[in-house]
């Protein structure tokens, strides 16, 4: 699951620094380094240091990484698309509840960023 979140974030903010990614995903530096090491080894992510500031490590999603992420998202969409009909779920109510949860999470993130 952690690999998915890293790939997904990289698809939205590409390239991104390790420190930015660590801050956004709220992962410890050691945890993120291990994840990135594995993703680089699998050719899903490219990693390099900034020429002017060697402390900055940049990450970029590779074509293989994009393709894997697309496969995962397609599989999840297919899997989830049948649930409402099977479970008799009110999609409008679910959508409204999810929007409210997202709003609360965004506000909490904004408050966290302000500290």
C-alpha positions in Angstrom: 0.0 0.0 0.0 2.9 2.4 0.8 4.3 1.8 -2.6 1.0 2.7 -4.2 0.8 6.0 -2.2 4.4 6.9 -3.3 3.6 6.1 -7.0 0.4 8.0 -6.8 2.0 11.1 -5.2 4.8 11.0 -7.8 2.2 10.9 -10.6 0.7 14.2 -9.3 4.0 16.0 -8.3 6.6 14.9 -10.7 9.5 15.5 -10.0 9.5 16.0 -6.2 12.2 16.0 -3.6 12.6 13.3 -1.0 11.9 15.8 1.8 8.8 17.1 0.1 7.5 13.6 -0.4 8.3 12.6 3.2 6.5 15.6 4.5 3.4 15.0 2.3 3.1 11.3 3.1 4.0 11.7 6.7 6.6 8.9 6.5 9.8 8.7 8.5 13.0 9.4 6.4 14.1 5.8 6.9 10.8 4.3 5.8 10.7 6.5 2.7 14.3 5.7 1.8 13.6 2.0 1.9 10.5 2.4 -0.2 12.3 4.5 -2.8 15.3 2.1 -2.9 12.9 -0.7 -3.8 11.0 1.4 -6.4 14.3 2.5 -8.0 15.5 -1.1 -8.1 12.3 -2.1 -9.8 12.8 0.8 -12.4 9.5 2.4 -11.3 11.2 5.6 -10.0 14.3 7.6 -11.0 16.3 9.3 -8.2 19.1 11.9 -8.6 20.8 14.6 -6.6 20.7 18.3 -7.5 24.0 19.5 -9.1 23.9 22.8 -7.2 22.8 21.4 -3.8 23.8 17.8 -3.2 21.5 17.6 -0.2 18.4 17.7 -2.5 17.3 14.4 -3.8 14.8 14.4 -6.6 12.4 11.7 -7.6 10.7 11.1 -10.9 8.1 8.5 -11.9 9.3 6.4 -14.8 7.1 5.2 -17.7 7.1 1.8 -16.1 6.0 3.4 -12.9 3.2 5.2 -14.7 2.1 2.0 -16.4 2.0 0.1 -13.1 0.0 2.8 -11.4 -2.5 2.9 -14.3 -2.9 -0.9 -13.9 -3.5 -0.6 -10.2 -6.0 2.2 -10.6 -7.9 0.3 -13.4 -8.0 -2.8 -11.2 -9.3 -0.8 -8.2 -11.9 1.0 -10.3 -13.2 -2.3 -11.8 -13.3 -3.9 -8.3 -15.1 -1.0 -6.7 -17.6 -0.3 -9.5 -19.7 -3.3 -8.7 -20.0 -2.7 -4.9 -22.8 -0.1 -4.9 -25.2 -2.3 -6.9 -24.3 -5.5 -4.9 -24.6 -3.8 -1.5 -27.5 -1.4 -2.3 -25.5 1.7 -1.4 -26.8 5.2 -1.9 -24.1 6.7 -4.2 -25.1 10.3 -3.6 -25.0 9.9 0.2 -21.6 8.1 -0.1 -20.3 10.9 -2.3 -21.4 13.6 0.1 -19.9 11.8 3.1 -16.6 11.3 1.2 -16.5 15.0 0.3 -17.0 15.9 3.9 -14.2 13.6 5.0 -11.9 15.1 2.4 -12.8 18.6 3.6 -11.9 17.7 7.2 -8.6 16.1 6.1 -7.7 19.1 4.0 -8.4 21.5 6.9 -6.3 19.3 9.2 -3.5 19.2 6.7 -3.7 23.0 6.3 -3.6 23.4 10.1 -0.6 21.0 10.3 1.3 23.0 7.5 0.7 26.2 9.5 2.5 25.0 12.6 
